[in-house]
Every structure is written in structure tokens, then in C-alpha cells.
Amino acid sequence: MTKKFSVSVDYSANAAYVMMSDEPIVSTAQASDEVLVDLDELRMVVGIEFLRIDAVIPFQRLIDEFHVHSDDVERLRALRPSIAGHLSSTAEGATSTSRTGTFAQQVTS
């Protein structure tokens, strides 16, 4: 499995995707009404889709049911309580952030 961690936001759809691996997606599970988890053939998390950027990240369920790696959990915790909350707090000093298109950020440890 190739490890990657990036966050993409589509402001026009009010949605976001967190990529955690570049493995092929073979199934999708529902973590909450607003959060879907993409899984590979070994049922490891490939990515997490947030149907709303203000969806609360269901940490405990991701850990207990989907076995998200502890490194990825820490990266997700940096986005809490939601992707929208993280974006608003990081954009306060930024002047070039567009709220009309898409946003992608590579997250490194």
C-alpha cells in the first residue's frame, strides 16, 4: 500500500475528500450520514468522503470499525472538528484562497 494523505475540497459541492492511499477502491462503507469510507481489497481505508465540509469527523468509528492507521488519525485530528472548521481557521491569514473552485492540500508528517 502506498501511503498518501491529501485533502481536496470542492466548494461548489460543499464536499471534501481525504486521500490516504492510492490503492484501488473496491467498496465504500458509510461511517455516518455525511461521511463515506472508501476501502481497498483488504478493507483498508483508501479515502474518506465528506458529503458536507462541515460534517463532524467520526474519529472513534474510523478507529474501531475501519482501522485507520494511527498516523492518519493524527492527521485527521488536525482537521477537527470538521474540514470546514479547519479551513476557516487556516484561511484567516491567507489572501489567495478561492472559495468558488476546488482546494487541494498535500499533508505531510
C-alpha positions in Angstrom: 0.0 0.0 0.0 1.3 3.4 -0.9 0.7 6.0 1.8 -0.5 9.4 0.8 -2.5 11.9 2.7 -4.1 14.8 0.9 -7.3 16.9 1.4 -9.3 18.1 -1.6 -12.3 20.4 -1.2 -14.9 21.1 -3.8 -16.6 24.4 -2.6 -19.2 24.3 -5.3 -20.4 20.9 -4.0 -19.7 21.7 -0.3 -17.8 18.4 -0.1 -14.4 17.1 0.6 -12.2 14.0 0.1 -9.3 12.9 2.2 -7.0 10.5 0.3 -5.0 8.2 2.5 -3.7 5.7 -0.1 -3.5 5.3 -3.9 -4.7 1.7 -3.8 -7.8 0.9 -5.9 -11.2 1.4 -4.3 -13.2 -1.8 -4.2 -16.0 -0.9 -1.8 -17.5 2.0 0.1 -18.9 1.9 3.7 -21.0 4.5 5.4 -19.4 5.9 8.6 -22.2 8.4 9.2 -24.9 10.2 7.3 -22.4 12.6 5.9 -19.2 10.5 5.8 -18.3 7.6 3.5 -15.2 5.5 3.7 -13.6 4.0 0.6 -11.8 0.6 1.1 -9.3 -1.4 -0.8 -9.4 -5.2 -1.3 -8.1 -5.8 2.2 -10.7 -3.4 3.6 -8.0 -0.9 4.5 -9.1 2.8 4.2 -8.2 4.4 0.9 -10.0 7.6 1.4 -12.8 9.4 3.3 -15.5 11.3 1.5 -17.3 14.1 3.4 -20.6 14.9 1.8 -20.6 18.2 3.6 -17.4 20.0 4.6 -18.9 20.8 8.0 -19.6 17.1 8.7 -18.1 16.1 12.1 -15.3 13.6 11.7 -16.4 10.3 13.4 -13.0 9.5 14.9 -14.0 6.6 17.2 -15.8 4.8 14.4 -13.0 5.3 12.0 -10.6 3.8 14.5 -12.8 1.0 15.8 -14.5 -0.2 12.6 -12.3 0.9 9.8 -8.8 0.5 11.4 -7.5 3.9 10.3 -3.7 4.0 10.9 -2.7 6.0 14.0 -0.6 8.4 11.8 -3.6 9.1 9.7 -5.8 9.6 12.8 -3.4 12.3 14.0 -3.5 14.0 10.6 -7.3 13.8 10.7 -7.3 15.3 14.2 -5.6 18.3 12.8 -8.7 18.9 10.7 -11.2 18.7 13.5 -13.9 19.3 14.4 -14.7 19.4 10.7 -12.9 20.2 7.4 -14.9 23.5 7.2 -13.7 24.5 10.7 -10.1 23.7 9.8 -10.3 25.6 6.5 -11.7 28.7 8.2 -9.0 28.7 10.8 -6.2 28.3 8.3 -7.6 30.8 5.8 -7.7 33.7 8.3 -4.3 34.9 7.3 -4.5 33.8 3.7 -5.4 36.3 1.0 -5.3 34.0 -2.1 -7.8 31.3 -1.0 -10.6 30.9 -3.5 -14.0 29.8 -2.1 -15.5 29.2 -5.5 -13.5 26.4 -7.0 -11.6 23.4 -5.6 -8.8 23.3 -3.0 -6.2 20.6 -2.6 -3.6 20.3 0.1 -0.9 17.7 0.5 -0.4 17.0 4.2 2.9 15.7 5.4 4.0 14.4 8.7 
